Amino acid sequence: MSREFEDFNLGSLELFCLVAELGSFTAAATAAGLTPPAVSRTVARLEERLGARLFTRNTRNVRLTDGGSAYYAQCRQALSQLAEAERFLTGQQAQASGTVRLSLPTSYGHYRVLPLLGEFRALHPGVRLEVQLSNQNVDLLSDGYDLAVRARVLPDSGLVARKLEDADLVIVASPAYLDRKGPIRGEDDLARHECIFFSRPSTGQPTPWLLRKEDRVVEWVHGDKGLTCLEDINGPVTLARSGAGVVQTYRFMVEGDLAQGRLVEVLPEFGGTSRPFSLVYPTQRHVPQRVKALIDFLVGRLAT
């Protein structure tokens, strides 16, 4: 059998990843106990072997090229798996350690997951967390993430999904807005009100409100859509707090506002709707202990 990597070693990949993470040959050299020219030569040999530029360089810093970014994500994942395999074979699994990269939607991240991560770090001080907050779904494999929270999981996505919770939805407005615009007594009243929507990043379309009518749930979108927020799902809630209109949002985002009277619930008879949130990760035979520790922790704290 031919050896694909006979003129190559893992140390080159580790140095490449170190430069990518620190953004500097000098900083990587200091961290690795080498000289900057030695690190630069190692990366240059790697680029020559691959036939591709991994970094763009200037006098101040180095930056990954597009190809370098994709290569880095794969290398970091491969090195992490190798380190995990060694710990597994040498019986070092009792204490979870290493880096877990977690992608979260902004609202669920800020209100549900981030407040728990201090406790997780206290329980597992050897685990380093890298958390991305975005309403754009990452590709876990190509972008190098271990876990993600998703509001919707496609059944054929090739991901393992662990249900966290069904997050309750609520329709709210500020008292000042209702004093100015009048009460909302039924669905027909919504037509004359400023209804604030969030536009899905994946489709560019407003996310419909979910209204429960007797034993069924229907989707509803205001025909005018005078106020729509893109990218940040916290935007519609901020607008509602300022008296700009009515919004349907997750109850966990406005519990404090409802308790303190900054917002009030309207049309509670259409309530009882929710959206699911799940923790997802790639299908693989062996889940690293550090990843399993975070999965078990979040499921244990959030699953209902």
C-alpha positions as CSV (number, residue, x, y, z in Angstrom):
1,M,0.0,0.0,0.0
2,S,1.4,3.4,-1.0
3,R,1.9,5.9,1.8
4,E,0.1,9.2,1.0
5,F,1.9,11.2,3.7
6,E,5.4,9.8,3.8
7,D,7.1,13.3,3.4
8,F,4.7,15.0,5.7
9,N,4.0,15.0,9.5
10,L,1.2,16.1,11.8
11,G,3.5,18.8,13.4
12,S,3.1,20.8,10.1
13,L,-0.6,20.7,10.4
14,E,-0.5,21.7,14.1
15,L,1.7,24.7,13.2
16,F,-0.5,25.7,10.4
17,C,-3.6,25.6,12.7
18,L,-1.7,27.6,15.3
19,V,-0.8,30.4,12.8
20,A,-4.5,30.4,11.6
21,E,-5.8,30.7,15.2
22,L,-3.3,33.4,16.3
23,G,-3.1,35.3,13.0
24,S,0.6,35.7,13.3
25,F,3.8,33.6,12.5
26,T,5.6,35.3,15.4
27,A,2.8,34.6,17.9
28,A,2.6,31.0,16.7
29,A,6.4,30.6,16.9
30,T,6.3,31.9,20.5
31,A,3.5,29.6,21.5
32,A,5.3,26.6,19.9
33,G,8.8,27.4,21.2
34,L,10.2,27.9,17.7
35,T,11.6,30.8,15.6
36,P,9.3,32.7,13.2
37,P,11.5,31.7,10.2
38,A,11.0,28.0,11.1
39,V,7.3,28.3,11.3
40,S,7.2,30.3,8.0
41,R,9.3,27.6,6.3
42,T,7.0,24.9,7.6
43,V,3.9,26.6,6.2
44,A,5.6,27.3,2.9
45,R,6.5,23.6,2.5
46,L,2.9,22.8,3.3
47,E,1.6,25.2,0.7
48,E,4.1,23.8,-1.8
49,R,2.9,20.3,-1.1
50,L,-0.7,21.3,-1.6
51,G,-0.1,23.6,-4.5
52,A,-2.2,26.3,-3.0
53,R,-1.8,29.5,-0.9
54,L,-3.1,29.0,2.6
55,F,-2.5,32.6,3.8
56,T,-2.4,36.1,2.5
57,R,0.5,38.0,4.1
58,N,1.2,41.7,4.8
59,T,3.4,43.6,7.2
60,R,0.9,43.4,10.0
61,N,-0.7,40.0,10.0
62,V,-1.6,36.9,8.0
63,R,-5.1,36.0,6.9
64,L,-6.5,32.7,5.7
65,T,-7.4,32.5,2.1
66,D,-10.8,30.9,1.2
67,G,-9.1,27.6,0.5
68,G,-7.0,28.0,3.7
69,S,-10.2,28.5,5.7
70,A,-11.7,25.3,4.4
71,Y,-8.5,23.4,4.9
72,Y,-8.2,24.7,8.5
73,A,-11.6,23.5,9.4
74,Q,-10.9,20.0,8.2
75,C,-7.4,20.0,9.8
76,R,-8.6,21.2,13.2
77,Q,-11.3,18.5,13.2
78,A,-8.9,15.8,12.2
79,L,-6.3,16.8,14.8
80,S,-9.1,16.9,17.5
81,Q,-10.2,13.4,16.5
82,L,-6.6,12.1,16.7
83,A,-6.1,13.6,20.1
84,E,-9.4,12.1,21.2
85,A,-8.4,8.7,19.9
86,E,-5.2,8.8,21.9
87,R,-7.0,9.9,25.1
88,F,-9.5,7.1,24.5
89,L,-6.8,4.4,24.2
90,T,-4.8,5.7,27.1
91,G,-7.7,5.8,29.5
92,Q,-7.9,9.6,29.8
93,Q,-11.6,9.8,29.3
94,A,-12.7,10.4,32.9
95,Q,-11.9,14.1,32.5
96,A,-13.4,15.7,29.4
97,S,-10.9,18.0,27.7
98,G,-10.3,19.8,24.4
99,T,-12.3,22.3,22.3
100,V,-16.0,22.1,21.5
101,R,-17.2,24.5,18.7
102,L,-20.9,25.3,19.2
103,S,-23.2,27.3,16.8
104,L,-26.3,28.9,18.3
105,P,-29.2,31.0,16.9
106,T,-29.0,34.4,18.5
107,S,-32.2,34.4,20.6
108,Y,-31.9,30.9,21.9
109,G,-28.2,31.4,22.5
110,H,-28.6,34.6,24.5
111,Y,-31.7,33.6,26.5
112,R,-31.3,29.8,27.0
113,V,-27.8,28.5,26.4
114,L,-25.2,31.2,27.2
115,P,-26.5,31.6,30.8
116,L,-25.7,27.9,31.4
117,L,-22.2,27.7,30.0
118,G,-20.5,29.1,33.1
119,E,-21.9,26.2,35.0
120,F,-20.7,23.8,32.4
121,R,-17.2,25.2,32.5
122,A,-17.2,24.9,36.3
123,L,-18.1,21.2,35.9
124,H,-15.7,20.6,33.0
125,P,-12.8,23.1,33.3
126,G,-10.7,21.1,30.8
127,V,-13.2,21.8,28.0
128,R,-12.7,25.0,26.0
129,L,-15.8,26.4,24.3
130,E,-15.9,28.3,21.0
131,V,-19.5,29.7,20.6
132,Q,-20.8,31.2,17.4
133,L,-24.1,33.3,17.5
134,S,-25.8,33.6,14.2
135,N,-29.2,33.1,12.5
136,Q,-27.4,31.6,9.5
137,N,-27.1,27.8,9.7
138,V,-23.5,26.6,9.5
139,D,-22.4,23.4,7.8
140,L,-21.2,21.5,10.7
141,L,-18.7,19.4,8.7
142,S,-17.2,21.9,6.3
143,D,-17.2,24.8,8.8
144,G,-15.7,22.6,11.6
145,Y,-18.4,22.8,14.2
146,D,-19.2,20.0,16.7
147,L,-22.7,21.0,17.7
148,A,-25.4,23.4,16.7
149,V,-28.9,24.3,18.0
150,R,-31.5,24.4,15.3
151,A,-35.1,25.5,15.3
152,R,-35.9,23.3,12.4
153,V,-34.1,20.0,11.5
154,L,-34.6,18.4,8.1
155,P,-35.3,14.7,8.4
156,D,-32.8,13.9,5.7
157,S,-30.1,16.2,6.9
158,G,-27.7,13.5,8.0
159,L,-27.5,14.9,11.5
160,V,-28.3,13.4,14.8
161,A,-31.0,15.5,16.6
162,R,-31.6,15.6,20.3
163,K,-34.8,17.5,21.2
164,L,-34.3,20.3,23.7
165,E,-37.7,21.9,24.1
166,D,-40.8,23.3,22.5
167,A,-40.4,27.0,23.1
168,D,-43.8,28.7,23.8
169,L,-44.8,31.6,21.5
170,V,-46.6,34.7,22.7
171,I,-48.1,37.8,21.0
172,V,-47.1,41.1,22.8
173,A,-47.3,44.8,22.5
174,S,-46.4,47.7,24.8
175,P,-49.1,49.4,26.9
176,A,-48.3,52.8,25.2
177,Y,-48.8,51.3,21.7
178,L,-52.2,49.8,22.7
179,D,-53.3,53.1,24.3
180,R,-52.4,54.9,21.0
181,K,-53.8,52.3,18.5
182,G,-56.6,50.7,20.5
183,P,-57.1,47.2,21.9
184,I,-56.8,44.0,19.9
185,R,-59.8,41.8,20.6
186,G,-59.6,39.4,17.7
187,E,-57.7,38.3,14.6
188,D,-59.6,40.9,12.4
189,D,-58.2,43.7,14.6
190,L,-54.7,42.8,13.6
191,A,-55.3,44.1,10.1
192,R,-55.2,47.7,11.4
193,H,-52.2,47.3,13.6
194,E,-48.4,47.5,13.0
195,C,-47.4,43.8,13.1
196,I,-43.6,43.3,13.3
197,F,-42.1,40.3,11.5
198,F,-38.7,38.6,11.4
199,S,-37.4,37.7,7.9
200,R,-35.8,34.2,7.7
201,P,-32.2,34.4,6.6
202,S,-32.5,31.2,4.6
203,T,-35.5,32.4,2.5
204,G,-35.8,36.1,2.9
205,Q,-39.5,35.6,3.7
206,P,-41.2,36.8,6.9
207,T,-41.6,34.1,9.5
208,P,-45.4,33.5,9.9
209,W,-47.1,33.8,13.2
210,L,-48.5,30.6,14.6
211,L,-52.1,30.9,15.8
212,R,-54.1,28.2,17.5
213,K,-57.6,28.0,16.3
214,E,-59.6,25.3,18.2
215,D,-57.7,22.1,17.6
216,R,-55.4,23.3,14.8
217,V,-52.5,25.7,14.3
218,V,-52.5,28.1,11.3
219,E,-49.8,30.3,9.9
220,W,-50.6,34.0,9.6
221,V,-48.7,36.9,7.9
222,H,-49.9,40.5,7.9
223,G,-50.7,41.6,4.3
224,D,-48.9,45.0,4.8
225,K,-45.7,43.9,6.6
226,G,-44.8,47.5,7.2
227,L,-42.1,46.5,9.8
228,T,-39.7,43.6,9.1
229,C,-36.4,42.9,10.7
230,L,-33.6,40.9,9.0
231,E,-30.7,39.0,10.6
232,D,-31.3,39.7,14.3
233,I,-34.4,38.2,15.8
234,N,-34.0,40.4,18.9
235,G,-35.0,43.4,16.6
236,P,-38.7,42.9,16.6
237,V,-38.8,42.6,20.4
238,T,-36.9,45.9,20.7
239,L,-39.3,47.6,18.3
240,A,-42.3,46.3,20.4
241,R,-40.8,47.5,23.6
242,S,-40.4,51.0,22.1
243,G,-44.1,51.1,21.1
244,A,-43.6,50.4,17.4
245,G,-46.1,47.6,17.1
246,V,-47.2,44.0,17.9
247,V,-45.0,41.0,17.6
248,Q,-45.1,37.3,18.1
249,T,-42.0,36.0,19.8
250,Y,-40.7,33.4,22.2
251,R,-42.0,33.7,25.7
252,F,-38.5,33.2,27.1
253,M,-37.4,36.4,25.4
254,V,-40.1,38.6,27.0
255,E,-40.8,37.0,30.4
256,G,-39.1,39.9,32.2
257,D,-41.0,42.5,30.1
258,L,-44.3,40.8,30.9
259,A,-43.6,40.6,34.6
260,Q,-42.6,44.3,34.8
261,G,-45.4,45.6,32.5
262,R,-43.2,46.8,29.7
263,L,-45.1,44.5,27.4
264,V,-48.5,42.9,27.7
265,E,-49.8,39.7,26.1
266,V,-52.6,40.1,23.5
267,L,-54.9,37.5,22.0
268,P,-54.1,34.8,24.5
269,E,-56.9,32.8,23.1
270,F,-54.7,32.1,20.1
271,G,-51.8,31.0,22.3
272,G,-50.6,27.5,23.1
273,T,-48.3,27.4,20.0
274,S,-44.6,26.8,20.0
275,R,-41.5,26.0,17.9
276,P,-39.1,23.1,18.6
277,F,-35.4,23.5,19.3
278,S,-33.0,20.6,18.9
279,L,-29.3,20.0,19.5
280,V,-27.7,18.5,16.3
281,Y,-24.4,17.0,15.5
282,P,-22.9,14.9,12.7
283,T,-23.6,11.2,12.6
284,Q,-20.4,9.4,13.7
285,R,-19.6,6.1,15.5
286,H,-17.6,7.7,18.3
287,V,-18.7,11.0,19.9
288,P,-15.7,12.6,21.7
289,Q,-16.1,12.8,25.4
290,R,-15.9,16.6,25.5
291,V,-18.8,16.8,23.0
292,K,-20.8,14.2,24.8
293,A,-20.3,16.1,28.1
294,L,-21.8,19.2,26.5
295,I,-24.7,17.3,24.9
296,D,-25.6,15.6,28.1
297,F,-25.4,18.9,30.1
298,L,-27.6,20.9,27.7
299,V,-30.2,18.1,27.3
300,G,-30.3,17.7,31.0
301,R,-30.8,21.4,31.7
302,L,-33.1,22.2,28.8
303,A,-35.0,19.1,27.6
304,T,-38.7,19.1,28.5
